[in-house]
Amino acid sequence: MTTKKQANFSQHNLRSTKSDESYEQQKILAGHLLVKCLEAQQVERVFCVPGESYLAVLDGLYDSKIKAVLCRQEGGAAMMAEATGKLTGRPGICFVTRGPGATNAAAGVHVAQQDETPMILFIGQVATHMRDRDAFQEVDYKQMFGTMAKWVAEIDHPNRIPEYIQRAFHVAMNGRPGPVVLSLPEDMLVCKTSVQPASYVAPVLTHPSQEQITQLGQMLESAAKPLAILGGQGWSAEAVNQIQQFAENYDLPVACALRRQMLFDNAHPNYIGDVGIAINPYLKQRVAEADLLLLIGERLSEMPSQGYNLLNIPQPKQKLVHVHAGAEELGRLYRPDLAINASPSAFCRALQSLTPIKHSRWSEQRQQDRHAYEGWSTSFQKQPGSLQMGEVMQWLEENLTENTCITNGAGNFATWAHRYHRYQGFGSQLAPTSGSMGYGLPAAIAAKLNDKEKTVVCFTGDGDFQMTMQELGTAVQEHLGIIIVVIDNSKYGTIRMHQEREYPGRVSATTLQNPDFAELAKAYGVNAYRITTTSEFADALTAIFEEIKVNHAKPQLLHLIIP
């Protein structure tokens, strides 16, 4: 029986229904085909908030091996997908419904765009025969996401689903990685088709030439104060180990860009800090004085460049070797002396061909750089109140395992993790370079789903947490033993800081009246503690570690009250 929605596709010259039953039996709903296409790309899970606009896809997920993670709000779902892309290097997948669902999800798409993360957002769309009438929840997604996503398209024919899915994976992963948005007309999804899924898409790695590697070696030979800065996407655990070995071979000091500290072991003697917000003044001066900068995977946009003041535009005074997978990024802001269009993983592999040479003149400089970092990352002043965050960080550093993943959103609270925690290994950090609030909890959920054995700690502030705190329900429903540390000063602290500087004493719209987050978490089924002193924090986290040994599937929350 042909449905009304299927009949609407007569205009597309779909193959008419045959009387041959064997042919009819091999046809499937377009929504089911889409799911099979995701299976062909080895997608393990999708994040979604359900909507009637893509019911056929939800029905296809019922019989598939793909896990559908039910989220509470589309912004959280999109951030979970983005975090998955960061961890795996393959697009995280998010499904949302049209209109309000899509607008909510835009927050996660923006993170993916600025953080260069592969991600695919699928949006249910109004039926094709209703387009351009301002139908219920209708939005033109090409206009809405046109400057935010790498590619925005609508699949208007079921037979083209494999083509669009394959292209979406290709676009999301290659060059400068980023988000892709595909809209799915509701009536298209319930049409039947007999086409087959396309084959698995692997990223196309760009490699440096041997001539470029040789030239880099020569530039290092003649440098007196070289410095490497790591960032961006396209890394792997292997690449992180290889760049660390290269740094050891050359005794090269290495810094990481904003919220990319996991790209180099922070406990390693060659690591000298992060080039980010509230940068160590010594490191800022060190970058300015470098005679050779090796920039790998990083763009040095506004935040790590200190408002585009760290390097001269367009011609830096330092010799610059810029390595990036997106050719369009090479020379876009900073004119490099050597531009290398290469993926970080391929570039780090190629570095192994250089002959190891330790430079004694660098060793003294590197030791000085490391000493400055260690002083910066261990010194803190006593704060007002009975809960001392400096001591809290000391306790965490002594008790967290090396493979712990720390996640956070945006706010002054994040400085504690960025400055005082030692990130040690690929996958140990999930944080938005875009500065998006609400990211920490969704990212922690994604990290735990990606590796159930990993300890995952979410750092979040009271304002930051309330952007996506409803995802506590997702964490409980998925049985994820994440640890959430809510640092509560009853303020939008970053904005209050700027407000007090620019308009002293004129406080406006930055004071929060907060709930008891511990009691709220308990209502969700989370094990929670309200903390007002440093000793209470140590006792509570000790109890949490013991609890996780027994019940590793229950989320834990510490509500820290600070002035």
SETOR-973903 format. One line per field, with one value per residue (C-alpha): residue number from 1; residue in one letter; y, x, z. Coordinates in steps of 0.5 Angstrom, whole numbers. Each point is the difference from the previous one (the first is absolute). Example, Ala and Ser with C-alpha at 12.3 -4.5 7.8 and 13.67 -1.06 7.14 Angstrom:
<nodes>
i	1; 2 $
aa	a; s $
north	-9; 7 $
east	25; 2 $
up	16; -2 $
</nodes>
This chain:
<nodes>
i	1; 2; 3; 4; 5; 6; 7; 8; 9; 10; 11; 12; 13; 14; 15; 16; 17; 18; 19; 20; 21; 22; 23; 24; 25; 26; 27; 28; 29; 30; 31; 32; 33; 34; 35; 36; 37; 38; 39; 40; 41; 42; 43; 44; 45; 46; 47; 48; 49; 50; 51; 52; 53; 54; 55; 56; 57; 58; 59; 60; 61; 62; 63; 64; 65; 66; 67; 68; 69; 70; 71; 72; 73; 74; 75; 76; 77; 78; 79; 80; 81; 82; 83; 84; 85; 86; 87; 88; 89; 90; 91; 92; 93; 94; 95; 96; 97; 98; 99; 100; 101; 102; 103; 104; 105; 106; 107; 108; 109; 110; 111; 112; 113; 114; 115; 116; 117; 118; 119; 120; 121; 122; 123; 124; 125; 126; 127; 128; 129; 130; 131; 132; 133; 134; 135; 136; 137; 138; 139; 140; 141; 142; 143; 144; 145; 146; 147; 148; 149; 150; 151; 152; 153; 154; 155; 156; 157; 158; 159; 160; 161; 162; 163; 164; 165; 166; 167; 168; 169; 170; 171; 172; 173; 174; 175; 176; 177; 178; 179; 180; 181; 182; 183; 184; 185; 186; 187; 188; 189; 190; 191; 192; 193; 194; 195; 196; 197; 198; 199; 200; 201; 202; 203; 204; 205; 206; 207; 208; 209; 210; 211; 212; 213; 214; 215; 216; 217; 218; 219; 220; 221; 222; 223; 224; 225; 226; 227; 228; 229; 230; 231; 232; 233; 234; 235; 236; 237; 238; 239; 240; 241; 242; 243; 244; 245; 246; 247; 248; 249; 250; 251; 252; 253; 254; 255; 256; 257; 258; 259; 260; 261; 262; 263; 264; 265; 266; 267; 268; 269; 270; 271; 272; 273; 274; 275; 276; 277; 278; 279; 280; 281; 282; 283; 284; 285; 286; 287; 288; 289; 290; 291; 292; 293; 294; 295; 296; 297; 298; 299; 300; 301; 302; 303; 304; 305; 306; 307; 308; 309; 310; 311; 312; 313; 314; 315; 316; 317; 318; 319; 320; 321; 322; 323; 324; 325; 326; 327; 328; 329; 330; 331; 332; 333; 334; 335; 336; 337; 338; 339; 340; 341; 342; 343; 344; 345; 346; 347; 348; 349; 350; 351; 352; 353; 354; 355; 356; 357; 358; 359; 360; 361; 362; 363; 364; 365; 366; 367; 368; 369; 370; 371; 372; 373; 374; 375; 376; 377; 378; 379; 380; 381; 382; 383; 384; 385; 386; 387; 388; 389; 390; 391; 392; 393; 394; 395; 396; 397; 398; 399; 400; 401; 402; 403; 404; 405; 406; 407; 408; 409; 410; 411; 412; 413; 414; 415; 416; 417; 418; 419; 420; 421; 422; 423; 424; 425; 426; 427; 428; 429; 430; 431; 432; 433; 434; 435; 436; 437; 438; 439; 440; 441; 442; 443; 444; 445; 446; 447; 448; 449; 450; 451; 452; 453; 454; 455; 456; 457; 458; 459; 460; 461; 462; 463; 464; 465; 466; 467; 468; 469; 470; 471; 472; 473; 474; 475; 476; 477; 478; 479; 480; 481; 482; 483; 484; 485; 486; 487; 488; 489; 490; 491; 492; 493; 494; 495; 496; 497; 498; 499; 500; 501; 502; 503; 504; 505; 506; 507; 508; 509; 510; 511; 512; 513; 514; 515; 516; 517; 518; 519; 520; 521; 522; 523; 524; 525; 526; 527; 528; 529; 530; 531; 532; 533; 534; 535; 536; 537; 538; 539; 540; 541; 542; 543; 544; 545; 546; 547; 548; 549; 550; 551; 552; 553; 554; 555; 556; 557; 558; 559; 560; 561; 562; 563 $
aa	m; t; t; k; k; q; a; n; f; s; q; h; n; l; r; s; t; k; s; d; e; s; y; e; q; q; k; i; l; a; g; h; l; l; v; k; c; l; e; a; q; q; v; e; r; v; f; c; v; p; g; e; s; y; l; a; v; l; d; g; l; y; d; s; k; i; k; a; v; l; c; r; q; e; g; g; a; a; m; m; a; e; a; t; g; k; l; t; g; r; p; g; i; c; f; v; t; r; g; p; g; a; t; n; a; a; a; g; v; h; v; a; q; q; d; e; t; p; m; i; l; f; i; g; q; v; a; t; h; m; r; d; r; d; a; f; q; e; v; d; y; k; q; m; f; g; t; m; a; k; w; v; a; e; i; d; h; p; n; r; i; p; e; y; i; q; r; a; f; h; v; a; m; n; g; r; p; g; p; v; v; l; s; l; p; e; d; m; l; v; c; k; t; s; v; q; p; a; s; y; v; a; p; v; l; t; h; p; s; q; e; q; i; t; q; l; g; q; m; l; e; s; a; a; k; p; l; a; i; l; g; g; q; g; w; s; a; e; a; v; n; q; i; q; q; f; a; e; n; y; d; l; p; v; a; c; a; l; r; r; q; m; l; f; d; n; a; h; p; n; y; i; g; d; v; g; i; a; i; n; p; y; l; k; q; r; v; a; e; a; d; l; l; l; l; i; g; e; r; l; s; e; m; p; s; q; g; y; n; l; l; n; i; p; q; p; k; q; k; l; v; h; v; h; a; g; a; e; e; l; g; r; l; y; r; p; d; l; a; i; n; a; s; p; s; a; f; c; r; a; l; q; s; l; t; p; i; k; h; s; r; w; s; e; q; r; q; q; d; r; h; a; y; e; g; w; s; t; s; f; q; k; q; p; g; s; l; q; m; g; e; v; m; q; w; l; e; e; n; l; t; e; n; t; c; i; t; n; g; a; g; n; f; a; t; w; a; h; r; y; h; r; y; q; g; f; g; s; q; l; a; p; t; s; g; s; m; g; y; g; l; p; a; a; i; a; a; k; l; n; d; k; e; k; t; v; v; c; f; t; g; d; g; d; f; q; m; t; m; q; e; l; g; t; a; v; q; e; h; l; g; i; i; i; v; v; i; d; n; s; k; y; g; t; i; r; m; h; q; e; r; e; y; p; g; r; v; s; a; t; t; l; q; n; p; d; f; a; e; l; a; k; a; y; g; v; n; a; y; r; i; t; t; t; s; e; f; a; d; a; l; t; a; i; f; e; e; i; k; v; n; h; a; k; p; q; l; l; h; l; i; i; p $
north	0; 7; 5; 7; 2; -5; 3; 6; -2; -2; 7; -3; -6; -5; -7; -2; -6; -7; -6; -4; -2; -2; 7; 4; -4; 2; 7; 4; 6; 6; 1; -7; 1; 6; -4; -6; 6; 2; -7; -1; 6; -4; 5; -3; 5; 6; 6; 2; 4; -4; 4; -2; 2; -6; -5; -5; 1; -2; -6; -2; 1; -5; -6; 3; -1; 7; 3; 5; 5; 4; 7; 5; 6; 1; 4; -5; -6; 4; 2; -8; -1; 5; -3; -7; 3; 3; -7; -4; 4; -2; 4; 0; -1; 4; -1; 6; 2; 6; 8; 0; -6; 2; 7; -3; -5; 6; 1; -6; 1; 7; -4; -5; 6; 3; -6; -3; -6; -5; -1; -1; 3; -3; 4; -2; 4; 2; -4; 2; 2; 5; 4; 7; 1; 2; -7; -2; 0; 2; 3; 0; -3; 2; 7; -2; -4; 3; 3; -4; -7; -3; -2; 0; -4; -3; -7; 0; -7; -6; -3; 5; -1; -4; 5; 5; -4; -2; 8; 2; -4; 2; 7; 0; -4; 3; 7; 4; -5; 3; -1; -2; 1; -4; 1; -6; 2; -4; -3; -2; -4; -5; -1; -7; -1; -6; 3; -2; 4; 2; -2; 2; 7; 1; 7; 2; 1; 6; -1; 4; -1; -2; 6; 4; -4; 1; 7; 0; -4; 6; 5; -3; -1; 8; 2; 2; 1; -5; -2; -4; 1; -6; 1; -2; -6; -6; -3; -7; -3; -3; 7; 3; -5; 1; 8; -1; -5; 6; 5; -5; -1; 8; 2; 4; 4; -1; 4; -2; 5; 2; -6; -5; -2; -7; 0; -1; -3; 6; -4; 0; 4; 3; 3; 7; 2; 2; 6; 2; 4; 3; -2; -1; 7; -3; -5; 6; 3; -6; -1; 8; -2; -6; 0; -6; -2; -7; 0; -7; 0; 6; 7; 5; 3; 6; -4; -3; 6; 4; 4; -1; 4; -6; 0; 5; 0; -2; 0; -3; 2; -7; -5; -4; -7; -1; -7; -1; -5; 5; 4; 6; 1; 1; 7; 2; 4; -1; 0; -6; -1; -8; -2; -7; -3; -6; -3; 0; -8; 0; 5; -3; -6; 3; 4; -7; 0; 6; -2; 1; 6; 3; 7; 2; 7; -2; -4; 6; 4; -6; -1; 7; 0; -6; 3; 6; -5; -4; 6; 3; -6; -2; 7; 3; 5; -1; 1; 3; -5; -7; -4; 1; -2; 0; -5; -4; 0; -3; -5; -2; 0; -5; -5; 0; -5; 2; -2; 4; 4; 8; 3; 7; 6; 7; 5; 2; -6; -4; 4; -5; -6; 3; 3; -5; -7; -4; -3; -6; -4; 1; 0; 3; 6; 3; 7; 5; 5; 4; 1; -3; 0; -7; -4; -4; -5; -2; -1; -4; -4; -1; -2; -5; -3; -1; -3; -3; -2; 7; 5; 6; 7; 6; 6; 5; 7; 2; 4; -5; -6; 3; 0; -7; -3; -4; -5; -3; -4; -3; -1; -4; -4; -2; -2; 4; 1; 7; 4; 8; 5; 6; 7; 4; 8; 2; 4; 0; 1; 2; 5; 3; 1; 4; 4; 2; 2; 4; 2; 0; -1; 0; -7; -2; -7; -4; -3; -7; -2; -8; -6; -5; -4; -6; -1; 1; -5; -5; 1; -2; -7; 3; -1; 7; 4; 7; 3; 6; -1; -3; -6; -2; 0; -5; -5; 1; -2; -6; -2; 0; -4; -5; 0; 0; -7; -3; 4; 3; 1; 6; 7; 4; 7; 5; 7; 5; 6; 6; 7 $
east	0; 3; 0; -2; 7; 3; -5; 3; 7; -3; 3; 7; -2; 1; 0; -7; -2; 0; -4; 6; 0; 7; 2; -5; 3; 7; -2; 1; -2; 4; 1; 2; 5; 3; 2; 3; 4; 3; 1; 4; 4; 1; -4; -1; -4; -5; -2; -7; -6; -6; -5; -6; 4; 5; -4; 2; 7; -1; -4; 6; 4; -4; 3; 7; 6; 1; -2; -4; 1; -6; 2; -4; 1; 3; 6; 2; -1; 4; 6; 0; 1; 5; 4; 0; 3; 6; 1; -1; 2; -6; -6; -5; -7; -6; -7; -5; -7; -2; 0; 1; 4; 5; 0; 2; 5; 4; 4; 3; 1; 4; 5; 1; 2; 4; 4; 0; -3; -3; -8; -6; -7; -6; -6; -7; -4; -7; -3; 3; -7; -1; 7; 0; -6; 2; -3; 0; 8; 2; 7; 5; 6; 5; -1; 0; 6; 3; 6; 1; 0; 5; -6; -7; -5; -7; -1; -6; 0; 1; 4; 6; 0; 7; 3; -2; 3; 6; 1; -1; 5; 5; -1; -1; 7; 5; 3; -1; -5; -7; -8; -4; -8; -5; -7; -5; -7; -5; -4; 7; 2; -7; 1; 3; 7; 4; 7; 5; 5; 6; 7; 4; 3; 7; 3; 5; 7; 4; 8; 6; 5; 7; 2; -4; 2; 8; -1; -4; 6; 5; -4; 0; 8; 1; -5; 2; -7; -5; -7; -5; -8; -5; -7; -6; -3; 3; 4; 0; 4; 5; 1; 1; 5; 4; 0; 2; 6; 2; 0; 5; 4; 1; -1; -5; -5; -7; -6; -8; -5; -6; -4; 5; 4; -1; 4; 7; 1; 0; 4; 6; 6; -1; -7; 0; -7; -7; 0; -7; -5; 4; 7; 6; 3; 7; -3; -3; 7; 3; -4; 1; 8; 0; 4; -4; -7; -2; -8; -3; -7; -2; -3; 2; -7; -2; 1; 6; 3; -2; -4; 4; 6; 5; 2; 0; -5; 1; 8; 2; 7; 2; 1; -6; -1; -8; -2; -8; -4; -5; 4; -4; 3; 7; 1; -7; 2; 8; 4; 5; 7; -2; -7; -1; -7; 0; -4; 3; 0; 3; 5; 2; 2; 4; 4; 3; 4; 4; 7; -1; 5; 0; 2; 4; -2; -7; 0; 1; -5; -5; 2; -2; -6; -2; 1; -4; -6; 1; 0; -6; -4; 1; 0; -7; -2; -5; -7; -5; -5; 1; 1; 6; 0; 8; 0; -6; 4; 6; -4; -2; 7; 2; -6; -3; 3; 4; -5; -5; -4; -2; -6; -2; -4; 1; 1; 6; -1; 3; 7; 1; 0; 4; 5; 1; -2; 6; -4; 4; -2; -5; -7; 1; -3; -6; -2; -2; 5; -7; -1; -7; -3; -4; 5; 3; -6; -1; 7; 1; -6; 3; 7; -3; -4; 6; 4; -4; 7; 3; -1; -4; 0; -5; 3; -6; -2; -7; -2; 3; -3; -7; 1; -1; -1; -6; 5; 0; -6; 4; 6; -4; -4; 6; 3; 7; 4; 3; 2; -3; 3; -4; 3; -5; 1; -7; 3; 1; 7; 4; -5; 0; 8; -1; -6; 4; 6; -4; -5; 2; -5; -6; -2; -5; -3; 5; -2; -3; -5; 1; -3; 3; 4; 1; -7; -2; 5; -3; -7; 3; 3; 7; 4; 2; 4; -1; 7; 2; 7; 6; 0; -7; 2; 6; -5; -5; 4; 3; -7; -1; 6; -2; -7; 2; 4; -7; -5; 4; -7; -2; 1; 4; -1; 4; -3; 5; -2; 5; -1 $
up	0; -2; 5; -1; 2; -5; -6; 1; -3; -7; -2; 1; -5; 5; -3; 0; 5; -4; 1; 1; 7; 1; -3; 5; 6; -1; 0; 7; 3; -1; 7; 1; -6; 4; 6; -4; -3; 7; 1; -6; 3; 6; 5; 6; 4; -2; 4; 0; 2; -3; -5; -5; -6; 0; 3; -6; 3; 7; -3; -3; 6; 3; -4; 0; 4; 0; 7; 1; 6; 2; 2; 4; -5; -7; 2; 5; -5; -6; 6; 1; -7; -1; 6; -3; -7; 4; 4; -6; -6; -4; 0; 6; -2; 3; -2; 1; -2; -4; 2; 7; 0; -5; 3; 7; -3; -3; 6; -1; -8; 2; 5; -6; -5; 5; 3; -7; 2; -5; 2; -4; 2; -3; 0; -1; -5; -2; -6; -7; -2; 5; -1; 0; 3; 7; 2; 7; 3; -7; -1; -6; 3; -5; 2; 7; 0; -6; 3; 6; -3; -6; -4; 1; -5; 0; -2; -5; -3; 4; -5; 1; 7; 0; -5; 5; 7; -4; -2; 7; 3; -5; 1; 8; 0; -5; -1; 6; 4; 2; 0; -5; 0; -4; 0; -1; -3; 4; -6; -3; 6; -1; -7; -2; -4; -2; 0; 4; 5; -2; 2; 6; -1; 3; 1; -5; 3; -3; 1; 0; -5; 2; -3; 5; 6; -2; 0; 6; 3; -3; 3; 7; -1; -1; 6; 7; 3; -3; 2; -2; 1; -1; -1; -4; -2; -4; 5; 3; 6; -5; -2; 7; 2; -7; 1; 8; -3; -5; 5; 5; -6; -2; 8; -3; 5; -2; 2; -2; -2; 4; 2; -4; 6; -1; -6; 4; 7; 5; 5; -6; 1; -7; 1; 2; 1; -4; -5; 2; 5; 6; -3; 4; -1; -1; -5; -4; 0; -2; -6; -2; 1; -4; -7; -3; 2; -2; -1; 0; -2; 4; -3; 5; 0; 5; 7; -1; -4; 6; -4; -7; 4; 1; -7; -5; -6; -6; 1; 7; 3; 1; -5; -1; -2; 0; -1; -1; -4; -3; -5; 0; 7; -2; -1; 2; 6; 1; -6; 1; -2; -1; -1; 0; -2; 5; 5; 7; 0; -7; 2; 7; -4; -5; 5; 2; -6; 3; 3; 8; 2; 7; 1; 6; -1; 0; 6; 4; -3; 1; 7; 1; -3; 4; 6; -1; -2; 6; 5; -4; 0; 8; 3; 2; 5; 6; -2; 5; 3; 3; -6; -4; -7; 0; 5; -4; -6; 4; 3; -7; -3; 5; -1; -7; -5; -6; -5; 4; -5; 2; -3; 1; -4; 1; 6; 5; 3; -5; 1; 6; -5; -5; 4; 6; -3; -4; -6; -2; -6; -6; 2; 7; -2; -3; 0; -5; -3; -2; 7; 0; 7; 1; -3; 6; 2; -7; -2; 6; -2; -7; 3; 5; -6; -4; 6; 6; 3; 0; 6; -2; 4; -2; 2; 0; 3; 2; -6; -5; 3; 0; -8; 0; 7; -3; -3; 7; -2; -6; 4; 5; -5; -4; 7; -1; 7; -2; 5; 0; 4; 0; 2; 3; 1; -2; -5; -8; 3; -7; -2; 7; 0; -6; 2; 7; -5; -5; 5; 7; 5; -5; 0; -5; -2; 3; 7; 0; 5; -1; 3; 4; -5; 4; 2; -8; -2; 5; -3; -6; 3; 1; 6; 2; 6; 2; 1; 4; 3; -3; 5; -2; -8; 2; 4; -5; -6; 4; 1; -7; -2; 4; -2; -8; 2; 2; -4; -6; -4; 4; -1; 6; 1; 5; 1; 2; 3; 0; 1 $
</nodes>
